[in-house]
Amino acid sequence: MLAPLCGTWLIEQTGPAGLWGTLALTALLLAVAQPVVVRPLLDRPALTTTG
């Protein structure tokens, strides 16, 4: 619900080029952060269930 409002506000403030630039920067930051977040989760031992 918040995304359309934020997108509309961003287009009004910066124009379409600013919107695309912001989205590209956000995607780049998420791509850089993903290994930092995922690696510790993958290094943990797997949980097993017995039953």
FENNOR-V770322 format. One line per field, one symbol per residue. ss: DSSP state (H for helix, E for strand, L for the rest). Layout:
ss=???
//
This chain:
ss=LHHHHHHHHHHHHHHHHHHHHHHHHHHHHHHHHHHHHHHHHHHLLLLLLLL
//
